Each structure stands twice: as structure tokens, then as C-alpha cells.
Amino acid sequence: MKLSANRLLATIAIFWIVLVGATVMPAIAQNYNTVPVPTTFVPGIPGSPATIGPNVNITNEPGPQSETSVAVDPTNSNHLLYSVNDLNAPTGAGAVVWESTDGGKTFTSFNQNSNNFCYDTWLGFNTNGDAFMSYQCFNQNIAYKKKGQTTWTSTTLSIAGVAPDRDMVTVDNGPSSPFKGSVYIGYDDNGTGNTPYVLYSRNGFSGWARSSAIPTSAPTIGVNVATGPDGTVYAAWEDYTNQKLWLSKSTNGGVSFGTPVLVTTYRLNTTGFFVFIPPQDSRGIVPFPFITVAQGGAHAGRLFVSYTDQDTSGANTNIYIRHSDDHGTTWSAETKVNDDTNHAYHFHNAIAALYTGLTGAVGISFYDTRRDPNNVKTDRYLTYSTDGGVTWAKNIRITTAQSDETKSGSDFGNQYGDYQGMYPDPSAGVHLSWTDSRSTVTFEDMFAGSAHQ
């Protein structure tokens, strides 16, 4: 979740005066900050028809919820986790996880830190079926729930620095990785001028440490992490002041990272941090990257970076992807994955590589305004590639109704937020989560969906 610097300071002041009286929060005035949903899919021949699972309103409660994440237990595909920034929480924002053990028929919810203003949730599983959730409350937290347990354990990672932002957790599940089972959290540290770091633990439960600062001289946002089958750790981020997308790698399990490599230069003007587009006109988007690595198949080890950027021949935004076969040293030309021809707007891309043995297929989902001539109403679309990201399937509409975050009654301060979720299913599927405002009663809810062939 992201707010402008001034709005962030106002939000901090209001919530902490009201909620905890004299508690003193860190000053971060000079740095931008981002403070403030089941079936399966099997890859096939690009362009072949897909069966779409139902749209499920998971939260279905008053007040806005935005910025979603999803994860699927690799030991039990009926065990699903969804998380969201619940802006209807008594504290003003809650890091809430919704859990289903029956494939999405029923859910229970849990607020990880119900006494604090918390946000920026992200989910993951290890191969044992242990769950992890990163989130922030103007500090960095990691929660875990071991397989078979009924409760979560949450820990504040004080080593993260001052007001860490836009965290994202990932787990090294590579069967041949020397660091298998390690859990990583990418984020930027406001206390050091939005410097990118990665936190790491060899089991996700204890022994957390912080990487050395990833080499960069510019402030960052959206430090996204992924691991390769050989244990290489990748971190990608947006350098908004210079309109660049960078990537760095670690070969020692996240202890240190090498010299960054330029992946792409944005055509979008990112120098103002937020980029304002018609479907997210009051909050704006922050087009930070999302990355994944093929864990098996013909393209095992191929690294993918997806991002939002301006059309090469228009003012609209598209979803692009590049890939690398040499650990991020060199990159392919960019490929546009949305297939509309009416210069619609696309944003909030999410990416997932399917499981080992499925030819290294990769999928991308995103918001899309192609069905609205005014470019304010959105649907969630999905596409996928079975040839390592060279060609992409005909785009598949996942949503059964449009959302409009510009309509009266919407949460104009946050709108859709800054990101949505996508995660592979162990039975060769993909699950999605997104912020959805089709309801005129509850407005922004967290929805879930899926697709299969």
C-alpha cells in the first residue's frame, strides 16, 4: 500500500494520536513510501480455450480492502491462503489472512497484529507445507504457521531498519538448491534513503539476518525477490528517480548482492513516484517489477521480469516481460503480453512460474480497461506462455463483472492499492487474487479466481 510522503505523515500522525497516544513513530518526511480471492489451470497450446473458475468474494465486508496476495500449499491443493490490507480494521489497516482447507468453499480469517496499523501483506509456502506471511506495521514482521498447527507465530524483525516499505516474501523450494528452505524478504529501508535490502533465514522461523545493502545510489521501491533452482537469489526494483528497472543477484544465499544490471528504462515518467492513469486517477500506480524463475522443464533457470510501462505508440500502459538465461547478465527484448488493440490501460501485473515438470510454463495476470471506452472500468485478465515467454496465449478474462475505482463511494486514497496476487497450484493450476469493487454495498473486496484447461 502506498501513500504520498505528505499523506503518509498525516496518516501516521492521525492514527498514532488516536490509537496509541504518545507513541513516537520514525520520521520519514523526505522519502517516498507506499504505506496507507478456486480451481486449477494447466498449460496447453497457446490460444486454446480455458475453463475459468468462479469469482469468489472472500472478504465480503463493509469498508475497503486492497492489495492482495495468495498462496497454495504444495502438499495439499485444498489448503489456500489469501491476504489483504483490511482498511476496515479498527486500527485503520489490518494485515489479515484468510484460510481455507476445503479448496475455497469456506474461510476463516486472522488479523496478524490486531492492535496496530499494518499493511503490505505477502504469502508463501515451503515444500513441507509451512506457511509464511510478511507484513509491515511501520516495522517489518514475519509470521509463520507450521503444517498441522492451528495458530500463527509472528515476529518483528528489528534488523530491517526504519519504516521498511513494500516487502515481499519468497521461499527457496528448489530441490537442488544448497539453500533450500530459506525464506527471503525484499524491501526498501526508509532510514537509509530507500535503500534495497533482503532479509533471510535458513528456515523462516528463526535466525533472521539482513543482507548487505544492495549496491545502488538511487532510492528504490518494490524490491521483488525470487530464487532459481540452483539457489541464486534475485532482487529487482524500480529506480523511480531515474526511470530505471534494475536487478541484482546473490550466490551466497542472500548474504550479499552483486553489481546491479539494468533491465529496462521506463518510458513512463516515474520521477513523481506515483503515475496517474484513468482507472487509478487519484492514487496513481507505482510500476515496480515482479519476477519469477522457471524451476523445471526446457527453460529451467530462465529468469522473467514483468512490468508496466507506457505503450510505444500511445499514452496508455501495457504489461511487458523480458527474460534472461544467464542469471540476469543479459536480457531479451521486451514482449507485450496484453493482446488488445484499442490502447487500453493495463496495470498491477502478477507473475507465476508453474511447478517443475510442466515445461517451465509461466503465467501473468493484470487489470485491463479494454471493455470500457472511457478506460476507467477494469477486468482482471490472464495469459500464459509454454515456450519460455516467447509467445503468449490469447488473453483470458477472469472477472465476471467490471470494477470501477473512480466511482462515487470508492476509496479514492487507495483505489486498487499497489499490487495483486497470483500463485501456482501443485496440481498444475494457478490461483489469483485481486481487489474488486463490483459491489455497491461493500465496495472494495478481495476476490479470488482461477483457470484450468
N, C-alpha and C positions, 0 to 999 in steps of 0.2 A: 504494500500500500504506500502511496506517495503523496506528500503534500509539498507545496512550495515552502521555501525557508520561512517566510513570514507567517504563513498559515500554520506551519509546524510549530513555531514558537508560541503562537496564540493558542493552539490546541493543547500543547504541553501545559501552558500556564493555567488554562481553564480547568483542565481535568485534574491537575495536581492540587490546585487551590480547593476545588470542590471535594476531591476524593481523599486526599491524604494531608491536607493542611500544609504543614511546614516542610514537607519533604522537598529536598533540593534536587533538581534534575540538571544534568550536564548542559552547558551552553554550547549550542551548535549553530550559531547565527550565520556563520559565513559559509556553511556548506549546504549544498542541496541534499535533500533527504526524501525518502519515499514513504515515511510514516503517514498516518491518517488522523456425484451428481452423476440393467447390466446383462449384457450378453457378450459375444466374442466376435473377433474379426480375424479372418485367415487370409493371408496374401495370396493373390492369384494372378491372372493375366491382367495387366493394366487396362482399364476400361470395362472390365466385366462387371455385372451388376452385383450389388451388395445388399444384404439384409440388415436393416437398421433396427437396433433395439429401441425400446420405449424411452421417451423422455421422462425422467423421474425427478420430481421436485423433492429434494431431500430435506431442506430446512423448512420450507412452507410455514414461515412465521412472520409476524409483523416486523417492520423495520428492515433496513438494508443489510445484506450480506454480499461481500465481494471478495475477489482474489481467492481462487480455489486450487486445491491440489487433490490428487487421487493416487492410491497405490493398491496393488493386488498381491495378496500373499502367494508366493510361488509354490508353497506346499499345499495350498487349498484355495482354489479359484473362487469359492463361495465366500471367502473372507475378504471383505472390501473395506478400505478406509477412505474417507473424504474429509478434507479440512477446509476451513473458511475463516476469513476475518468477519466475525459477527459484530456488526456495528450497532446491534440492538442490545448488546450486553449492558448490564448495569454500570460497568466501568467506562463505557463508551466504545470499547472494542475488545472482543474476546477471541483468543486462539482456540477455536472449537473443532474437535474431531468427531465425526460421525462414523459409526462402525456397524457393519452388517456381517453376520455369519451365515446367512441363508441366501447369498447371491443377490442381495439388494431388495429382498421382499420387505424386511423390517430393519430399523436402525435404532441405535441408542447413541446419545451424544454425551460428550465430556468436555468441559472447559478446562484447559490445561493449567490456567493460572487465573482463577476467577476473581481474585482481589486486585488485579492490575489491568492497565490499559495495554493489551497485547495484540499482535498482528503478524503479518508476513509468515504464514504457515507453509510448510512443505513436508512431504511424506516420502518414506522409503521402507523397503523390507530387505533383510538379508536372506540367504538361502535356507536358513533354519526356520524361517517364519517369524523372526523377531521384528517388531515394527519400530520405526524411528520417526520422530517429528521435530523439526527445527521451527523455532518461532522467536519473536522478539518482544520485549516489553521495555524499550529503550535500553535493554541489555540483551545478551544472547543466551538463549536457552535451548537445551536438547532434552527431549522426552523419549523414553523407550518403554515398550511393553513386550516382554519376552513371551514367546509362544506358550500358550497354556495359562498365562497369568490373566487375571481379571482387572488389574489396575495398572495405571501408568506411573512411572517414576520420572520426575522432571528435575533437571539440574541447571543452575545458572552458571555459565562459563565466563567467569570474570576476566579471563585472559583475553577476551575479544576486544577490549578497549572501550572507547567512549561512543555511546549511541550507535552501535553497529547497525547496518542497514541492508535490506534486500538479501536476506540469507537464503540459501538453498542447500538442502541435504542430498547426498547420494551415497550409495553403498557399493563397494567393490565386490561384486559377485562372480568375478572371473574365475573359472575353475583352475586355471593355471597361473593365476596372479600370485606373486610372492607376498602380496599384501591382502589377500582375500579376507573378507570380513571387515576390513577397515571402513570406517564411516567418515565422510568428509562434509564440511560445511563451508561454502564460499560466501563471502560478504565483503562489504567495504567498511572501513573504520573511520567514522567522522572525526575522531580525535586526532587523526594523523592526516587530515585533508582528503578524506575519501580514498584512502589507500587500499588496494585489494589484498586480502589475506585468505588463507584456507585453514580452518581448524581440522584436526584429525585425531582419531582414536582407533586403535587396532581392533576394538570390538564394539565400539559405540556406547559402552556402559561406563567406562572409566578411563583414566589415563589420557585425558584430552590435552593436546598441545597446539600451539599456533605455529604456522609456517613463518619463515622469514618473509618480510614484505615482498610481494611480487614486484619486480622492477618496473616502475613507471613514474613519470614526473607529473602526470596529469591526474586530476580527480576522476574517479570511476563510479559506475553504477551497474548493478546487475551482474555480480560475479557468479557465473554459472559453471558448475563443475561436473565432470564425467570421468569415468575410468575406462581404460582399454583392457582387452583380455590379457595383456602382458603386465598389468598393474600400473601402467603410465597414468598419471593424473593430469587432466587438462582443466584449465581455468580460462574462461573467455569473459570479456566485459566490454561495456560501452565507455569510450572516452568521449564524453559529450562536448567538452570544450573544443576539441579538435576534429569532431565528426568522424571518429575512427572506431573500428571494432578490432580488438586485439585478442591474442591467445598466447598463453604460456603453458609450459608443461613441466611436470616433476617426474623424475625417475627414481626418487628415493622415498616414495610413499607420502608425499606432501610436505616433507620437511623444508624443502626449498624449491624454487621455481626458476627456470631459465629466462633468458632474454626474450621479451615478447616479440611475436611475429604479427605483422599487420595482415588481417584477413580481408577487410574491405574498408573503403571510405564511403561514408554515408552521403547520398545526395540530399537527404533531408537535412534541414538546418536544425541540429540538435543543441546548438550553443545556449539556448534558453532552458535546457533541461527537458521541460515538457514540450511536446509537439502537438499542436491543436489541430484536430481533424473533425469533420462534421459529426460523426457518430460519438465522439468523445470531445465535445467542444468546450466544456467548462473545466475539466480536469486536465485533458491532454494525455498523450501516451508517452512512455519512455521506451524507445525501441531497443532495449538491451537484448543480447543474443540468448538462444537456447541451443544446447549442444547434446550430442549423444554419440556413441561408438557402436558399430556393428560387432557383436560378440561372437558370431559364428557365420558359417556359410562362405560363399565365394568371395565376399568382401570383408571378411573378419579383420578387425582392426581399423577399418575405414572410419575416419572421424568426420562428423557432419556438424555444420554450424548453420542454424536458421535465424533469420532476422527480418524485420520490417524495414522497408525503405521506399523512397519515392519512385514512382514509375519513371522510366527513362523518357517517356514522351507525354507526360501529364502531371497534374498536381496530386493525383491520387496515390495511395500507398499499396504496395504489393508485398507478398511473402516470398522471400528468396532463400536459396540454400547453396552452400558450397561444401566441397568435401576434400579431404586430404588423405593420401595413402603413405605419407612419410612423417607421421607424428606431428603434423601441423607446420612443417617447414615450407611446403609449397601448397597452393590451393587451386582447385578447379575454377573455371569461370562460373559466375553466378547463374543459377537457373531459377526462373519464376515458376512457382508451383500452383498458383491460382489460375484457372483457365477461363475466366470470364473475359468478355471483350468490350464491356461498357465502362471501363475506367472506374470501377467501384473502389471502395476503400476496404483494406484488409489490415488486421492488426491482432495482437495477442496470440502470436503463433506458439504452439506447443509441439514438441517432437518426442518420438519414442522409437527406439530400435526394438524389433521383436526378438524373441528368445532364440538362443543357439539352435541351429539345425533348420531354421526357417529361411535359408538363403540370404540372410542378412537384410531382410526387408525392413524398411523404415517408413514411418507414417508422420504426417504433420496435420494439425488441426488449427483453425483460425476463425476469427469473426470476419464477416463478409457482408457488404451492403448491396450486392448485385441485384437483389429483388426489390430495391427501393430507389426510384428515380431521384429522390431527394438525398440519398446517401446518408440517412440517419438511422434507419431501422436495420438491424443486423440478424443474420443467421449464423450458426456455427457449422463450418464445413470441414470435411476430412479428405485427404488424398494420401496416396502411398506409392512407394517405388519398390520394385523387386529386382532392379538391376543396379543397385548401389547408388541411387539418386540421379541417374542419367535421365530417365523418363519417368513421368508421373501419371497416375491413373486419373481418369475423369473425376472431377471433384464431386463429392457426395455430400448432400445436405443432411446434417444430423438433426437439426432442430425442426420441430413440427409447428412452431409459431415464432414470429419475429419478436425481438426486443427493441425497445426504444428508450435509451437513457437520456434523451433530450426532452422527453415529455414532462408535463407538469406532475409533480409528486415524486420525481426521481431524486436520487441522492446526488445532487449536482457537484458536491465536493469530491466525490469519489467515482461516480458513474460505474464503469465495469471494473475499476481498480487498475492493476498493472500487469496481471498475468492470469492464466488459466491452466488446468491440469490435463495430463494425458499419460497413460501408463500401460505397458504390455501385460497381457494375461498369460499365465503359464500354459493354458490350453490353446495358445496361438491366437489370442484375441487382443483387443485394445479397448480400454475404458477411458472415458472422457469426463471432465467436469468443467462447468462454466457458470458465470454469473448471468442470470436470466431475469428479465423484467417484464415478461409477458403478462403477469398478474397485475390487475388494477387494484387489488386488495392488499397483498403483501409486498408488492413491488419487487425489489431485488431479492431473489432467492438463489441458492446453489442448486443447480440441476446436474443430473448425471445422464450419460448416454453411452452407446457402444455400437459396434457394427461387426458383421461377420459375413462370410460367403458360404 
